[in-house]
Amino acid sequence: MTTQDQVRKWLCYALGVLPVWLAETQILNRVPLFGVIPVLLPLAAVAVALWEGARCGAAFGLCLGLVADATYPGAPGGMTLGLCALGLLTGAVSQYGVRQTFVGYLLCSAVAMGALELVRVAWCLLTRLGPLPAVALVAAKEGLWSLCFTPLIYPIFKLICRLVGSRRPGGAYG
């Protein structure tokens, strides 16, 4: 791919994140279900990493983490590192074991959300924001509510990947 193709591809991925981010920050945060709002940027990071591999997944996760830390109120800065790590791990797993299908995406998303929520629970316990049962319940509800949006997020990034092609050799549409 030429440099121009690379720029076009990553701009398309960034534009794909825009409706996800807008839905999360402008619509879904106003209508909490069971007292929680979904977190969708990690699901976007997982989708891109699934097709682009570990290195590109980590870079995209880093960028989304910066957006998340700038957007989410009271975020302690952990999303930047967290989404970078999720992108790296998802990309590595997709290269060696998970198929680039909706089921593979759902599996990677579930593991990613579980890891993210575990880190959040640990953070809440370390900073004494609440007792374990209450914090764990909120984390479980948030993770499950977020996963409900995988059928909407997956097609967005699958379409982008088909249109612009995967960078990594042997990628789904490369």
Helices and strands as residue ranges (DSSP letters): H 3-22, I 23-27, G 28-30, H 41-52, H 54-71, H 78-96, H 102-126, H 132-147, H 150-164
